[in-house]
Amino acid sequence: MRHSHSLRSRVALTFAWFGALGSLLLAVGIFLGAHDVSRRLMDETLRAEMDDYMARRGRNPASLPPASVSLMGFVDSQPGTGGVPEAIALLDPGSETKSFHNINYNKINYRVLVSRQGQETFYMLFNTERQRAREERFIFYLLCSVLLVTFLAAIGGWWLAGRVTAPIIELARKVASSDPIDPLPNLDPKHRGDEVALMAEAFDRYIGRLRAFGERERAFISYASHEFRTPLAVIRSCAELLLADQTLNERQRRRVERIDRAAWEMSSMSEALLHLAREENTQPPRQKMCDMKQLVMEIVENYAHLTRDRTIQVETHYQAAPKLAVERSLAMVVVSNLIRNAIAHSQGNKVQITLAENTLEVSDKGPGIAEEEIPLLFQHYYRGSSSSGHGIGLSLVKRICDVYGWNVTIESRAGEGTTVHLFFSATTEWADPVPDPSHQPTWT
């Protein structure tokens, strides 16, 4: 699983990587340079000692070669006599009069200069153990320096990233704490004209466009829903008068009942849309308790015409009668959509509705829904492969559930049916808020 890091952490990590890489390359270069200088100094020392001893031997053939902890020499005047240790005697200057070698003699590493003059071969050995120990300590110091530079680079990157991201964090905090209807708050004057100010201005313009779009949408929904109420009331009142007419035959009465139900559904939808359009801070007005059992019974009765000519059996199980602090028209939109979808897709089978204290479960034995389509069902205008609707009902259900903090889930398998679970919090008591005389509501 990939973990995300903050911008400040990524900048600090980048500085640390660059610091480590740069210091490591520099340390390697310093070590190689120091090692080369050390080797050259040893070679110069061996040459100087070799030249001095050969000069002394030329003046006094009995002069002995140097013999100390760090430097010693050998002379081979008669090869094969054993005057020179075998490991050293094997070193041959070849065609050169002088040559350098590295050997391990008596478990000690030496740098050896071999020189031939006439019939004699001179060997000068320099003990490199001390130099090797110094190089190991030098490597340790270099590694400590690399770690120190990396740490300082990370600290510097963290501090610098904090300075760079501070205006962005301040902007994000002010945007998060500001009222959506107000413009973005002014930034610190020292940030004016820089990239953060440009970002704030872009946010402000974008939010302004979204705000204008939302206001136009809410205004349209509010006006349309409000204006629909009068003609719908006329339709319902005329339908009631027609239903009271005893001269209507059964066929005519069913048609008038369909008109009345359609007007009832449109009226409920208009009320729900009107409440959603008037919502403030995503919380719609709540005026009284909604009896969910009565609501479900009413919706099932109103949808009886959908099962009259089809072999659909609707079973209702009321395990509780919860009362919710919710606008009844909004709850009706949610429940009616779930029940209507189950009846529409049951294909002549059984629909089961179970109401409990905190849940409403609606199941059908229809063709089911493909697993990959389930996460998309609540998207606006999305229509499933077996749907004949417009892709609006479930998206509206999801929006209302989000407003009230409800949760709706769908379980389905192709060919086995679908079960929808609506989770809500039931309330047994409801107290109307005391109105504030100084507050004038923004909706009628």
BELRA-V876584 format. One record per backbone hydrogen bond with DSSP energy under -1.0 kcal/mol. CO is the residue of the C=O (numbers start at 1). NH is the residue of the N-H. E is the energy in kcal/mol with one decimal. If there is no record, write none. Layout:
# BELRA-V876584
CO:NH:E / CO:NH:E
This chain:
# BELRA-V876584
6:10:-2.3 / 7:11:-2.5 / 8:12:-2.4 / 9:13:-2.6 / 10:14:-2.3 / 11:15:-2.6 / 12:16:-2.3 / 13:17:-2.5 / 14:18:-2.6 / 15:19:-2.9 / 16:20:-2.9 / 17:21:-3.0 / 18:22:-2.9 / 19:23:-2.5 / 20:24:-2.3 / 21:25:-2.5 / 22:26:-2.3 / 23:27:-2.7 / 24:28:-2.6 / 25:29:-2.4 / 26:30:-2.7 / 27:31:-2.6 / 28:32:-2.6 / 29:33:-2.4 / 30:34:-2.9 / 31:35:-2.9 / 32:36:-2.2 / 33:37:-2.3 / 34:38:-2.6 / 35:39:-2.4 / 36:40:-2.3 / 37:41:-2.5 / 38:42:-2.3 / 39:43:-2.5 / 40:44:-2.6 / 41:45:-2.5 / 42:46:-2.7 / 43:47:-2.4 / 44:48:-2.6 / 45:49:-2.8 / 46:50:-2.7 / 47:51:-3.0 / 48:52:-2.5 / 49:53:-2.6 / 50:54:-2.6 / 51:55:-2.0 / 52:56:-2.3 / 53:57:-2.7 / 54:58:-1.6 / 55:59:-1.5 / 56:60:-2.8 / 60:63:-2.4 / 66:73:-2.1 / 70:127:-2.7 / 71:68:-3.5 / 72:125:-3.5 / 74:123:-3.0 / 76:121:-1.6 / 78:81:-1.6 / 85:89:-2.9 / 86:90:-1.5 / 88:91:-1.6 / 93:96:-1.4 / 97:116:-1.9 / 99:114:-3.0 / 101:112:-3.3 / 103:110:-2.8 / 108:105:-2.9 / 109:128:-2.2 / 110:103:-1.8 / 111:126:-2.6 / 112:101:-2.5 / 113:124:-2.4 / 114:99:-1.9 / 115:122:-3.8 / 117:120:-1.9 / 120:117:-2.8 / 121:76:-2.9 / 122:115:-2.6 / 123:74:-2.6 / 124:113:-2.9 / 125:72:-1.9 / 126:111:-2.5 / 128:132:-2.7 / 129:133:-2.6 / 130:134:-2.6 / 131:135:-2.3 / 132:136:-2.1 / 133:137:-2.3 / 134:138:-2.3 / 135:139:-2.4 / 136:140:-2.2 / 137:141:-2.5 / 138:142:-2.4 / 139:143:-2.7 / 140:144:-2.5 / 141:145:-2.2 / 142:146:-2.3 / 143:147:-2.5 / 144:148:-2.5 / 145:149:-2.9 / 146:150:-2.6 / 147:151:-2.6 / 148:152:-2.8 / 149:153:-2.7 / 150:154:-2.5 / 151:155:-2.6 / 152:156:-3.0 / 153:157:-2.9 / 154:158:-2.6 / 155:159:-2.5 / 156:160:-2.9 / 157:161:-2.9 / 158:162:-2.1 / 159:163:-2.0 / 160:164:-2.3 / 161:165:-3.1 / 162:166:-1.3 / 165:169:-2.8 / 166:170:-2.5 / 167:171:-2.4 / 168:172:-2.7 / 169:173:-2.5 / 170:174:-2.4 / 171:175:-2.6 / 172:176:-2.5 / 173:177:-1.9 / 179:182:-1.8 / 188:191:-2.4 / 189:192:-1.5 / 191:194:-1.6 / 194:198:-1.8 / 195:199:-2.3 / 196:200:-2.5 / 197:201:-2.5 / 198:202:-2.3 / 199:203:-2.6 / 200:204:-2.6 / 201:205:-2.5 / 202:206:-2.5 / 203:207:-3.1 / 204:208:-2.2 / 205:209:-2.1 / 206:210:-2.4 / 207:211:-3.0 / 208:212:-2.5 / 209:213:-2.4 / 210:214:-2.9 / 211:215:-2.6 / 212:216:-2.4 / 213:217:-2.5 / 214:218:-2.9 / 215:219:-2.7 / 216:220:-2.5 / 217:221:-2.6 / 218:222:-2.9 / 219:223:-2.9 / 220:224:-2.9 / 221:225:-2.8 / 222:226:-2.4 / 223:227:-2.7 / 224:228:-1.7 / 228:232:-2.2 / 229:233:-2.3 / 230:234:-2.1 / 231:235:-2.4 / 232:236:-2.6 / 233:237:-2.4 / 234:238:-2.5 / 235:239:-2.4 / 236:240:-2.4 / 237:241:-2.0 / 238:242:-2.4 / 239:243:-2.5 / 240:244:-1.4 / 242:245:-1.2 / 245:248:-1.0 / 249:253:-2.5 / 250:254:-2.2 / 251:255:-1.6 / 252:256:-2.3 / 253:257:-2.5 / 254:258:-2.0 / 255:259:-2.1 / 256:260:-2.5 / 257:261:-2.6 / 258:262:-2.7 / 259:263:-2.4 / 260:264:-2.4 / 261:265:-2.7 / 262:266:-2.5 / 263:267:-2.5 / 264:268:-2.3 / 265:269:-2.6 / 266:270:-2.5 / 267:271:-2.3 / 268:272:-2.4 / 269:273:-2.8 / 270:274:-2.4 / 271:275:-2.2 / 272:276:-2.3 / 273:277:-2.4 / 274:278:-1.2 / 280:283:-1.6 / 283:280:-1.1 / 290:324:-2.4 / 291:295:-2.2 / 292:296:-2.7 / 293:297:-2.5 / 294:298:-2.3 / 295:299:-2.3 / 296:300:-2.7 / 297:301:-2.1 / 298:302:-2.3 / 299:303:-1.6 / 301:304:-1.3 / 303:306:-1.2 / 304:307:-1.1 / 310:312:-2.1 / 313:351:-2.9 / 315:353:-3.3 / 317:355:-2.9 / 322:292:-2.1 / 323:427:-3.0 / 324:290:-2.7 / 324:326:-1.8 / 327:331:-2.1 / 328:332:-2.5 / 329:333:-1.7 / 330:334:-1.9 / 331:335:-2.6 / 332:336:-2.6 / 333:337:-1.8 / 334:338:-1.8 / 335:339:-2.5 / 336:340:-2.7 / 337:341:-2.2 / 338:342:-1.8 / 339:343:-2.4 / 340:344:-2.6 / 341:345:-1.8 / 351:315:-3.2 / 352:363:-2.9 / 353:317:-2.9 / 354:361:-3.0 / 355:319:-2.6 / 358:424:-2.8 / 359:356:-3.0 / 360:422:-2.6 / 361:354:-2.8 / 362:420:-2.8 / 363:352:-2.3 / 367:415:-5.1 / 370:373:-1.3 / 373:376:-1.3 / 374:377:-1.3 / 376:379:-1.7 / 379:382:-1.7 / 384:387:-1.4 / 391:381:-2.7 / 392:396:-2.3 / 393:397:-2.2 / 394:398:-2.6 / 395:399:-1.9 / 396:400:-2.3 / 397:401:-2.5 / 398:402:-2.3 / 399:403:-1.9 / 400:404:-1.9 / 401:406:-2.4 / 407:423:-3.3 / 409:421:-2.5 / 411:419:-3.1 / 413:416:-2.5 / 417:413:-1.6 / 418:364:-2.4 / 419:411:-3.1 / 420:362:-2.3 / 421:409:-2.4 / 422:360:-2.1 / 423:407:-2.0 / 436:439:-1.6
